[in-house]
Amino acid sequence: MRLVIWVLWPAFIAAGIAETIFFTLIDPAHLYLFGQRVEWSAMATYSMGFFLFWVVCVGSSLMTYWMMPDVAKEALRKAAGERVDLARRQRR
């Protein structure tokens, strides 16, 4: 589960930043896809844009994790195992 969080959370943050920058510079009403004007509402365009940015960032995060040396992966697992998970109830 921690791997999923390690991949999805940074990708989520990066996608938010990418979408903010992209849609600050480009108006959704002026987007074209395959030579055709995009006829979606602004909210649908923002949502689809965020989803696509998130997919790209998830791919990037996964590739980073897969390309890490095994020593670094093991160090991450060890560090994650030593931390107390404050969201879970502690057994007494």
HELIX and SHEET records of a PDB file:
HELIX    1   1 ARG A    2  LEU A   25  1                                  24    
HELIX    2   2 PRO A   28  HIS A   30  5                                   3    
HELIX    3   3 ALA A   42  MET A   67  1                                  26    
HELIX    4   4 ASP A   70  GLU A   82  1                                  13    
SHEET    1   A 2 TYR A  32  LEU A  33  0                                        
SHEET    2   A 2 GLN A  36  ARG A  37 -1                                        
END                                                                             
